[in-house]
Amino acid sequence: MKYLLTLLMSITVLHLSYAKGKVSIDRVEPAFWWAGMVNPELQVLVHGEGINDLDPSIAYEGVALEQVIKVENPNYLFLNLRLSDSVKPGKFPIQFKRKGKVVFTYDYELKARAKNSANRKGFSNEDVMYLITPDRFANAIPENDHVEGMYEDTDRSDNGKRHGGDLQGIIDNLDYIKGLGFTAVWICPVLESNQVDYSYHGYAITDYYKVDARYGSNEDYVRLVEEAKKRGIKIIMDQVENHAGLNHWWTKDMPTKDWYHHAEKAEKPMTNHNRSSLADPYTTESEKKAFSDGWFVDRMPDLNQSNPLMAKYLIQNSIWWVEYAGLGGIRQDTFSYPDPDFMSDWSRSIMEEYPNFNIVGEEWTVNPALVARWQAGQVNRDGYKCYMPSMMDFPNQDAFVKSLNVTPGESWQDSFGAAYEMLANDFLYVDPYNLVTFMDNHDMARIYDQVNQNYDLYQMAMVYLYTLRGIPQVYYGTEITMSYPENPGDHGGLRIDMPGGWAGDKVNAFTGEGLNAQQKDAMKLIKTLNEYRTKTTALQSGKLVHYYPKGETYVMFRFDDTTKVMTIFNKNAEAKELKLDRFEETLKGAKSATDILTGKKYDLSKGVISIDATSAVMLEVK
């Protein structure tokens, strides 16, 4: 009787609360949208205790509430709206009713789009890209190192903990990035990752519409984009469609039982990481599902994109950030792991809204056929279509580093043979010039460590990167040969702090204070390469020609109607006399050349030039 009395009192209080219009909504996502988008459909997620007991209605010219979806969880409503071409920006009430009576209203807003938003130009092969792990770059506001209600504080003594870098730290150093000559910045995820531990990397998102408070706010992120634009720099957002963080607010209150893959299982099946299965003509559907539906790790629930509500949520979220923040590109994490049909819809939907935009996907494989499968326009044997303009060029990174590390004479093949053969695979790609190229990133050893801290080989790697077709990406700190050889398997160590980003640092990369001669030389190398590439169309979109490696040398050309660049790599332990008659088809009687790195002049009319031991030269040919 006591229990029943308590229950009746609770129901009475709840009823009175509704009757008085005091019921609040926990979340509305997206919180606002824009008039004039290409896709007229808008799905609005509404979350609040017992919310699906109410019936919403909308009366606003140009907005039709086509469907109200009530799922098994009574705390959710999904509203499917259709926006007419003529709908005007403005606020309008969504009325929530019970038995025809308005219980409460929520004012929704359609904003006006920024001028020329639909035609925004994404990053391209005219750009050079800088990659930042934000927690490890610069800590401008130590006060946000601790945020009430968030699990992890900072501890710089532990590579697996947060170190305190923030958005203001990036803003404060945009002039440094511009001074190096970079025109685009890819920043690892900055959305809320309120995980108990190992949250600094950002790939376990717990709120898809909110910047992590330890980095700053949504407004700070928009300010970062605006400040970057003033300096001619595009901001590329790192997004994650495959998985969320275990502490995402969904986990405790999922809209549907199938919101996550294997949500009903106590022990979650992990992905088999067999990315080849998606293209394998001999595999089974169960093998494909084991790859796509398995969890990445146990603290990252695998999102079920075959659920149409989840799929729509994720697509809209990506578009929302492009429009809201004014992005210049998206980098998509673990691209092949989500449902492949969803990734097709996701990429198509974004490119339909922004035809001149760019998105790059991570398909971490050294098999170029698997990377090429995803690019827009690719004709796949199984009929699969995707709409990704760009992908990360892991195959060429792997092949060139292997070539650098081969000891001359230990194989039947020239040291550069692997690099040559991998680049020859470009026939697989629809548009190899739109691939993002790199020598290292946040998930692998620094390039200086990959070549066993051999500075000559480091220089060769960077010259190759800037000669290669595509869009070069440089990882923060690579410009000063940053290194962490102690434990290559420690991902936290691969993302060590940028010197000078914290008060009291004895070495400061941003000012040059405390840098040794090699670090200064490396920074000069990157700056010179950036400046030359951004003014030389031949290195952006010019034709590429290379010659089969011979005698531990490898020769490449990039040229267009205005400029011809000849890059020569020499792996020999002594200077090499290179005869030029072999390259006459491309040189076409050229008489002289200038090394763009040193200014040294070369006389080509003698038919032979000398290349220093273990070196690379980039020559502008006349």
Disulfide bonds with the S-S distance in Angstrom:
none
